[in-house]
């Protein structure tokens, strides 16, 4: 399987809402760089973050608008449409659908997601939940 397909399958796995499926794509040495320049997250921290996301959002639909491959690097422009069904950033469930647009950069190593960067607008997400 080529790196674009690995990235595609990883991103589309959000639609399953299954933490174990998502985790299966992460390299044992996975490093995640969140928006805002925070300290990178380890694989275990990333799993916790995604578990929190899945507790707040259900019925996730992922559209990959663009995907660019350069060697072991895959850049994705993504639109995620999801149902706000659980507590998120102190906001009680609204049972409304929201749109999350983001850019995701992945480094693939040993057919797994080794490094990952994400850029999204948290302000836009929170505005949709109010």
N, CA, C and O of each residue as an XYZ file, in Angstrom:
520
protein
N       0.852     -1.173      0.000
C       0.000      0.000      0.000
C       0.905      1.245      0.000
O       1.867      1.322      0.765
N       0.584      2.213     -0.864
C       1.415      3.410     -0.934
C       1.047      4.395      0.187
O       0.026      4.242      0.858
N       1.901      5.403      0.370
C       1.728      6.335      1.482
C       0.444      7.159      1.389
O      -0.167      7.464      2.414
N       0.025      7.525      0.170
C      -1.237      8.263      0.032
C      -2.409      7.407      0.504
O      -3.321      7.906      1.164
N      -2.384      6.136      0.171
C      -3.475      5.237      0.569
C      -3.473      5.033      2.090
O      -4.535      4.992      2.711
N      -2.288      4.907      2.684
C      -2.199      4.784      4.144
C      -2.800      6.022      4.806
O      -3.589      5.908      5.744
N      -2.425      7.209      4.314
C      -2.960      8.460      4.863
C      -4.471      8.536      4.665
O      -5.201      8.918      5.580
N      -4.937      8.175      3.477
C      -6.377      8.189      3.187
C      -7.132      7.275      4.152
O      -8.130      7.681      4.747
N      -6.657      6.055      4.302
C      -7.325      5.092      5.188
C      -7.310      5.559      6.642
O      -8.293      5.389      7.363
N      -6.196      6.143      7.068
C      -6.087      6.673      8.434
C      -7.144      7.751      8.666
O      -7.874      7.703      9.656
N      -7.225      8.712      7.765
C      -8.182      9.809      7.933
C      -9.622      9.323      7.838
O     -10.475      9.763      8.609
N      -9.898      8.433      6.914
C     -11.256      7.898      6.778
C     -11.640      7.021      7.974
O     -12.827      6.807      8.221
N     -10.650      6.510      8.721
C     -10.961      5.668      9.880
C     -11.698      6.458     10.969
O     -12.329      5.860     11.840
N     -11.627      7.786     10.929
C     -12.400      8.595     11.882
C     -13.898      8.327     11.726
O     -14.651      8.442     12.693
N     -14.328      7.976     10.530
C     -15.747      7.723     10.293
C     -16.258      6.517     11.078
O     -17.444      6.434     11.397
N     -15.371      5.596     11.382
C     -15.765      4.410     12.148
C     -16.001      4.755     13.618
O     -16.748      4.068     14.314
N     -15.352      5.832     14.083
C     -15.493      6.206     15.486
C     -14.914      5.163     16.420
O     -15.285      5.096     17.591
N     -14.008      4.351     15.906
C     -13.427      3.247     16.670
C     -11.978      3.596     17.003
O     -11.113      3.613     16.127
N     -11.731      3.871     18.267
C     -10.407      4.268     18.718
C      -9.337      3.245     18.351
O      -8.232      3.624     17.960
N      -9.645      1.964     18.470
C      -8.649      0.930     18.185
C      -8.252      0.913     16.714
O      -7.090      0.670     16.386
N      -9.209      1.169     15.829
C      -8.894      1.220     14.404
C      -7.949      2.383     14.135
O      -6.945      2.227     13.439
N      -8.271      3.542     14.686
C      -7.422      4.716     14.506
C      -6.016      4.452     15.051
O      -5.020      4.753     14.394
N      -5.948      3.895     16.243
C      -4.660      3.618     16.882
C      -3.797      2.668     16.053
O      -2.570      2.761     16.079
N      -4.423      1.772     15.331
C      -3.666      0.785     14.557
C      -2.821      1.430     13.456
O      -1.891      0.806     12.945
N      -3.135      2.660     13.094
C      -2.363      3.373     12.069
C      -1.158      4.114     12.641
O      -0.293      4.552     11.883
N      -1.084      4.261     13.959
C      -0.022      5.051     14.582
C       1.230      4.216     14.826
O       1.160      3.112     15.367
N       2.362      4.752     14.425
C       3.663      4.147     14.660
C       3.911      4.087     16.168
O       3.399      4.930     16.904
N       4.672      3.127     16.634
C       4.955      3.014     18.076
C       5.683      4.251     18.600
O       5.611      4.550     19.792
N       6.382      4.973     17.723
C       7.104      6.186     18.110
C       6.379      7.449     17.624
O       7.006      8.490     17.428
N       5.084      7.353     17.434
C       4.283      8.450     16.897
C       4.476      9.742     17.696
O       4.528      9.732     18.926
N       4.580     10.858     16.956
C       4.678     12.186     17.556
C       3.639     13.068     16.880
O       3.555     13.098     15.652
N       2.839     13.795     17.678
C       1.792     14.661     17.162
C       2.083     16.109     17.539
O       2.344     16.423     18.700
N       2.034     16.982     16.539
C       2.251     18.416     16.730
C       0.905     19.120     16.550
O       0.408     19.250     15.431
N       0.327     19.568     17.649
C      -0.985     20.221     17.635
C      -0.847     21.678     17.221
O       0.238     22.252     17.313
N      -1.942     22.279     16.766
C      -1.913     23.708     16.437
C      -1.523     24.541     17.653
O      -1.788     24.155     18.792
N      -0.897     25.677     17.403
C      -0.584     26.598     18.488
C       0.803     26.459     19.067
O       1.155     27.183     19.998
N       1.604     25.546     18.540
C       2.977     25.432     18.999
C       3.167     24.784     20.353
O       4.186     24.992     21.011
N       2.187     23.996     20.770
C       2.314     23.278     22.040
C       3.388     22.203     21.935
O       3.817     21.839     20.841
N       3.808     21.709     23.076
C       4.766     20.606     23.094
C       4.178     19.420     22.324
O       2.982     19.151     22.433
N       4.989     18.720     21.560
C       4.483     17.551     20.825
C       3.933     16.497     21.781
O       4.388     16.360     22.917
N       2.946     15.758     21.289
C       2.333     14.678     22.070
C       2.947     13.342     21.678
O       3.297     13.120     20.518
N       3.072     12.466     22.653
C       3.513     11.098     22.393
C       2.345     10.300     21.816
O       1.220     10.795     21.746
N       2.611      9.095     21.416
C       1.558      8.211     20.903
C       0.455      8.039     21.942
O      -0.728      8.132     21.612
N       0.829      7.791     23.182
C      -0.154      7.570     24.243
C      -0.996      8.827     24.483
O      -2.209      8.736     24.670
N      -0.356      9.990     24.477
C      -1.094     11.243     24.650
C      -2.035     11.486     23.472
O      -3.155     11.966     23.647
N      -1.571     11.153     22.289
C      -2.406     11.305     21.083
C      -3.634     10.405     21.180
O      -4.736     10.832     20.837
N      -3.465      9.200     21.630
C      -4.589      8.273     21.795
C      -5.595      8.848     22.785
O      -6.802      8.770     22.557
N      -5.106      9.428     23.888
C      -6.000     10.061     24.860
C      -6.761     11.231     24.242
O      -7.958     11.394     24.478
N      -6.057     12.051     23.444
C      -6.694     13.202     22.793
C      -7.796     12.743     21.841
O      -8.872     13.339     21.805
N      -7.536     11.707     21.084
C      -8.534     11.217     20.136
C      -9.704     10.552     20.857
O     -10.840     10.622     20.389
N      -9.438      9.919     21.972
C     -10.509      9.337     22.774
C     -11.444     10.449     23.259
O     -12.664     10.286     23.248
N     -10.874     11.566     23.679
C     -11.651     12.739     24.084
C     -12.484     13.250     22.910
O     -13.659     13.576     23.081
N     -11.882     13.322     21.713
C     -12.597     13.784     20.523
C     -13.784     12.858     20.229
O     -14.894     13.330     19.984
N     -13.550     11.554     20.252
C     -14.622     10.591     19.968
C     -15.722     10.629     21.031
O     -16.866     10.279     20.739
N     -15.400     11.042     22.243
C     -16.439     11.151     23.274
C     -17.331     12.373     23.039
O     -18.452     12.431     23.543
N     -16.829     13.353     22.271
C     -17.581     14.591     22.030
C     -18.278     14.620     20.672
O     -19.270     15.327     20.500
N     -17.764     13.853     19.706
C     -18.304     13.908     18.341
C     -18.584     12.508     17.808
O     -17.790     11.583     17.982
N     -19.728     12.381     17.159
C     -20.157     11.097     16.577
C     -20.554     11.335     15.124
O     -20.532     12.463     14.633
N     -20.913     10.266     14.459
C     -21.392     10.321     13.073
C     -20.493     11.221     12.234
O     -20.949     12.177     11.607
N     -19.222     10.895     12.238
C     -18.190     11.698     11.577
C     -18.107     11.316     10.096
O     -18.043     10.139      9.741
N     -18.111     12.332      9.259
C     -17.929     12.163      7.812
C     -16.673     12.924      7.423
O     -16.542     14.109      7.730
N     -15.757     12.256      6.753
C     -14.479     12.853      6.368
C     -14.414     12.973      4.856
O     -14.628     12.002      4.130
N     -14.113     14.185      4.392
C     -13.878     14.421      2.970
C     -12.455     14.932      2.821
O     -12.083     15.940      3.422
N     -11.669     14.243      2.026
C     -10.301     14.675      1.764
C     -10.336     15.449      0.451
O     -10.471     14.872     -0.629
N     -10.212     16.767      0.570
C     -10.323     17.672     -0.581
C      -9.065     17.634     -1.443
O      -9.154     17.645     -2.671
N      -7.912     17.589     -0.819
C      -6.628     17.553     -1.523
C      -5.692     16.620     -0.791
O      -5.752     16.481      0.430
N      -4.826     15.985     -1.557
C      -3.822     15.112     -0.967
C      -2.571     15.203     -1.837
O      -2.618     14.937     -3.038
N      -1.455     15.582     -1.218
C      -0.195     15.762     -1.940
C       0.850     14.839     -1.325
O       1.025     14.803     -0.107
N       1.531     14.107     -2.169
C       2.560     13.165     -1.728
C       3.928     13.658     -2.171
O       4.121     14.039     -3.325
N       4.869     13.647     -1.244
C       6.266     13.920     -1.565
C       7.120     12.992     -0.706
O       7.333     13.252      0.478
N       7.598     11.926     -1.301
C       8.386     10.942     -0.562
C       7.567     10.291      0.530
O       6.528      9.689      0.261
N       8.035     10.411      1.774
C       7.320      9.815      2.909
C       6.338     10.797      3.555
O       5.747     10.495      4.592
N       6.166     11.971      2.942
C       5.292     13.019      3.490
C       4.001     13.097      2.676
O       4.031     13.137      1.446
N       2.861     13.118      3.383
C       1.554     13.269      2.747
C       0.855     14.460      3.401
O       0.694     14.507      4.620
N       0.441     15.424      2.569
C      -0.262     16.610      3.037
C      -1.723     16.473      2.625
O      -2.027     16.160      1.473
N      -2.621     16.708      3.573
C      -4.056     16.529      3.342
C      -4.815     17.790      3.732
O      -4.530     18.413      4.755
N      -5.791     18.158      2.897
C      -6.744     19.220      3.255
C      -8.080     18.520      3.439
O      -8.598     17.877      2.526
N      -8.627     18.660      4.647
C      -9.735     17.810      5.069
C     -10.919     18.649      5.535
O     -10.755     19.713      6.132
N     -12.118     18.141      5.245
C     -13.345     18.675      5.820
C     -13.981     17.550      6.615
O     -14.257     16.475      6.082
N     -14.211     17.806      7.893
C     -14.829     16.817      8.764
C     -16.187     17.364      9.205
O     -16.274     18.455      9.768
N     -17.223     16.607      8.948
C     -18.583     16.969      9.336
C     -18.976     16.003     10.447
O     -18.974     14.789     10.243
N     -19.312     16.534     11.625
C     -19.610     15.633     12.743
C     -20.712     16.181     13.638
O     -21.020     17.373     13.630
N     -21.285     15.280     14.398
C     -22.368     15.593     15.323
C     -21.786     15.812     16.718
O     -21.097     14.946     17.257
N     -22.069     16.976     17.294
C     -21.599     17.292     18.639
C     -22.528     16.611     19.650
O     -23.622     17.100     19.935
N     -22.077     15.489     20.179
C     -22.939     14.669     21.033
C     -22.408     14.491     22.453
O     -23.015     13.775     23.250
N     -21.293     15.126     22.778
C     -20.720     15.000     24.112
C     -20.025     16.292     24.512
O     -19.856     17.190     23.687
N     -19.626     16.389     25.758
C     -18.971     17.584     26.282
C     -17.678     17.865     25.513
O     -16.872     16.963     25.285
N     -17.494     19.126     25.119
C     -16.276     19.514     24.398
C     -15.874     20.921     24.819
O     -16.651     21.866     24.675
N     -14.665     21.055     25.336
C     -14.122     22.347     25.761
C     -15.106     23.088     26.682
O     -15.268     24.304     26.578
N     -15.747     22.351     27.569
C     -16.678     22.930     28.520
C     -18.061     23.230     27.952
O     -18.891     23.831     28.633
N     -18.313     22.819     26.717
C     -19.608     23.066     26.080
C     -20.407     21.764     26.060
O     -19.962     20.749     25.525
N     -21.591     21.823     26.655
C     -22.470     20.649     26.700
C     -22.909     20.275     25.285
O     -22.913     21.125     24.395
N     -23.275     19.015     25.072
C     -23.696     18.569     23.744
C     -24.819     19.446     23.168
O     -25.799     19.747     23.850
N     -24.661     19.839     21.929
C     -25.684     20.652     21.253
C     -26.521     19.808     20.299
O     -27.584     20.238     19.849
N     -26.037     18.604     19.991
C     -26.665     17.728     18.997
C     -26.799     18.416     17.639
O     -27.720     18.141     16.870
N     -25.849     19.323     17.366
C     -25.776     19.980     16.063
C     -24.583     19.439     15.289
O     -23.590     18.993     15.863
N     -24.712     19.493     13.984
C     -23.599     19.118     13.129
C     -22.688     20.328     12.968
O     -23.151     21.459     12.816
N     -21.395     20.071     13.003
C     -20.431     21.143     12.767
C     -19.450     20.707     11.682
O     -19.328     19.525     11.360
N     -18.765     21.688     11.140
C     -17.761     21.455     10.111
C     -16.399     21.834     10.685
O     -16.215     22.940     11.194
N     -15.460     20.919     10.599
C     -14.083     21.185     11.002
C     -13.235     21.072      9.743
O     -13.173     20.011      9.121
N     -12.585     22.162      9.372
C     -11.670     22.115      8.236
C     -10.255     22.168      8.785
O      -9.967     22.926      9.711
N      -9.392     21.374      8.221
C      -8.021     21.400      8.699
C      -7.031     20.871      7.675
O      -7.383     20.194      6.709
N      -5.788     21.211      7.933
C      -4.655     20.725      7.141
C      -3.901     19.748      8.025
O      -3.670     20.009      9.205
N      -3.529     18.641      7.452
C      -2.862     17.573      8.177
C      -1.631     17.167      7.369
O      -1.727     16.925      6.166
N      -0.485     17.095      8.026
C       0.750     16.654      7.379
C       1.221     15.399      8.105
O       1.357     15.388      9.329
N       1.464     14.357      7.341
C       1.865     13.076      7.918
C       3.217     12.637      7.350
O       3.501     12.820      6.166
N       4.030     12.062      8.209
C       5.245     11.371      7.776
C       4.987      9.891      8.020
O       4.657      9.478      9.131
N       5.141      9.106      6.969
C       4.897      7.670      7.050
C       6.242      6.947      7.211
O       7.193      7.200      6.471
N       6.292      6.058      8.179
C       7.493      5.247      8.415
C       7.033      3.831      8.752
O       6.180      3.645      9.620
N       7.579      2.863      8.088
C       7.201      1.458      8.327
C       5.696      1.244      8.137
O       5.079      0.443      8.839
N       5.117      1.974      7.173
C       3.691      1.862      6.824
C       2.751      2.318      7.944
O       1.591      1.911      8.001
N       3.272      3.169      8.832
C       2.489      3.726      9.945
C       2.694      5.244      9.995
O       3.642      5.765      9.408
N       1.803      5.947     10.696
C       1.908      7.386     10.862
C       2.953      7.653     11.946
O       2.708      7.429     13.132
N       4.119      8.135     11.518
C       5.239      8.371     12.422
C       5.164      9.771     13.046
O       5.251      9.913     14.266
N       5.004     10.799     12.209
C       4.846     12.163     12.694
C       3.599     12.751     12.065
O       3.228     12.425     10.938
N       2.956     13.636     12.836
C       1.700     14.225     12.368
C       1.597     15.662     12.863
O       1.810     15.949     14.041
N       1.265     16.565     11.929
C       0.999     17.957     12.253
C      -0.426     18.249     11.844
O      -0.891     17.752     10.818
N      -1.129     19.049     12.632
C      -2.491     19.462     12.281
C      -2.619     20.960     12.503
O      -2.090     21.512     13.467
N      -3.330     21.602     11.592
C      -3.646     23.024     11.722
C      -5.137     23.188     11.481
O      -5.641     22.862     10.407
N      -5.839     23.696     12.487
C      -7.265     23.972     12.358
C      -7.605     25.193     13.192
O      -6.806     25.638     14.016
N      -8.795     25.731     12.973
C      -9.227     26.948     13.634
C     -10.168     26.589     14.795
O     -11.358     26.348     14.593
N      -9.617     26.558     15.995
C     -10.414     26.208     17.172
C     -11.528     27.231     17.397
O     -12.618     26.871     17.840
N     -11.264     28.487     17.099
C     -12.275     29.535     17.261
C     -13.517     29.221     16.413
O     -14.647     29.389     16.871
N     -13.298     28.769     15.189
C     -14.421     28.401     14.308
C     -15.222     27.229     14.893
O     -16.452     27.231     14.850
N     -14.531     26.251     15.429
C     -15.202     25.097     16.028
C     -16.076     25.556     17.206
O     -17.255     25.208     17.288
N     -15.490     26.330     18.101
C     -16.220     26.786     19.290
C     -17.408     27.674     18.902
O     -18.471     27.589     19.518
N     -17.233     28.518     17.893
C     -18.354     29.364     17.433
C     -19.534     28.523     16.948
O     -20.689     28.883     17.175
N     -19.250     27.420     16.291
C     -20.323     26.566     15.798
C     -21.058     25.862     16.925
O     -22.205     25.450     16.753
N     -20.426     25.722     18.052
C     -21.034     25.028     19.190
C     -21.824     25.954     20.093
O     -22.482     25.490     21.025
N     -21.773     27.248     19.841
C     -22.468     28.211     20.701
C     -23.821     28.577     20.144
O     -24.539     29.377     20.744
